[in-house]
C-alpha cells in the first residue's frame, strides 16, 4: 500500500507560500500603480475591450452582449485617446448578443463593475491576486517537493524574471485566472496523491471546470486528466467493489466534479444558439487560423482573419447577433475541415509546428525554466507525480495542436506544473553538486 508521497514540511518552512503571496501582491500592485496606473483603459485593438464590454453590460442587467456604442463604456477610452498624441484607437466592432467569449472572466468583471462602477483597477487587482496566489502556491508546493532553495529561486523567478507574470497580471485577459485555477487543480491532485482524501479529487475537478469556463480550449484536458487521476493514488474501496473498477470510480468522481460546472454553460450555449455549439462560436469562427494555407504559411501562428468568402456570404444574408456568429462559425468550420481532409499530412505537421511555437523559449529565463523542467522530468523518483504533471502539460499541447499558436501565450496556464518540475530539476542539480536543497525529499524520493 502506498504511503504519503512526501512528509509534511518542517514548521519553519510553512510560511513560505504566504510570504511569497504577500510579496508578489505588493510588488505587482506597486509596480503597476507607479509605472502605468491601475485605472488606465487597455488597448482597444486586442481582446480586452470585448471582455470589458460584456462585463459592463452584465453589470447593468442587459445580458451577455457587446456594445461598443454605449457612452458610459466608451468614456474612458475616448478620454485616453484625446490625451494621446497621436490619438489612440477606440473599441469598434459589432454590437449585440455574443457567444464568442467564455463566461467566467466577464462575470468577474461584471461583479467589479457592479461594486465599483466604471473603472479598471478592480479587475487588475483581481488579476494581481490570482498571479500572487499562483506564486505562493509555487513556493509552497516547490518547498514541499524540492526544498527551500529551489522554492525561493523558482518563486522568485516567477515574480521577477518571467515577463509573462507581469504582462498577464496587468492585461484584462483570462490568463491570470487560468493560471490560478490550473495551479489549484494541480495542487489538489498532489494533495490527493499524498492523502488519498476525496476532497482533493473533487476540488481538482471543480478547478478544472472553472478553468474551462475561463478558457474553453481546456475542455481537451478533461478526458486526459481523468485518465491520469487514478495514477496519483487509487484508494482501496469497499470490499464489494472489484479492484479493477477502482480507477474508474476515481476518474468518474473527478470528471463529475468538473462536469457539474461545465455542463450548464454548454447547455445554455446550445439553447441560445439553437445549434449544437456547446463551447460557443469563437473556436469554429477562428478555426481556419489554425488549418488553412495561410496557417501553413504562418507556421501555425494565429493571425487576425481577413475578409473571406464566408464573411461575405454571411454579410450578404443580412444576419445579425447570434445568427451571424452561428452562420460564420458553420461556414468556417466547413472550410477548415475541408482543408484538413485535403491536406492530412500538413495538418499533422501544423500541429507539431504549433506545439514548437508555444514551447520555444522567448527569453533567457524561459530557456532556463525549460531545461530545469526537463531535468526534473527525467530525474525525479516519484514517477506517478511526474506522469500527472507531464500529462497536464501534454493535454494543453494537444489542445494547441488542435487550434493554433499565439507564440507562447497558450503556455501561460501551465506555469504551475512547469515551475514545480523545474524546482525538482533544480533540487536534483543542487544535490548533484553537494548543496542540500531541503530537509524534505518530496518528489525526488522514491517512496512506495
Secondary structure, DSSP 8 states (H G I E B T S, - for coil): ----SS----GGGTTHHHHHHHHHHHHHHHHHHHHT-TTS---TTSSHHHHHHHHHHHHTT--SEE-TT-HHHHHHHHHHHHHSSS------S--EE--SS-HHHHHHHHHHHHHH-S-SHHHHHHHHHHHHHHHHHHHHHHHHHT-HHHHHHHHHIIIII-HHHHHHHHSSSSHHHHHHHHHHHHHHHHHHHHH--HHHHHHHHHHHHHHHHH-GGGHHHHHHHHHHHHHH------TTS-HHHHHHHHHHHHHHHHHHHHHHHHHHHHHHHTSS-TT-SHHHHTGGGTSSHHHHHTTTB-------HHHHHHHHTT--HHHHHHHHHHHHHHHHHHHHHH-HHHHHHHHHHHHHHHHS-SSHHHHHHHHHHHHHHHH-S-HHHHHHHHHHHHHHHHHHHHS-B-TTGGGGGGHHHHHHHHHHHHHHHHHHTT----S--GGGS---
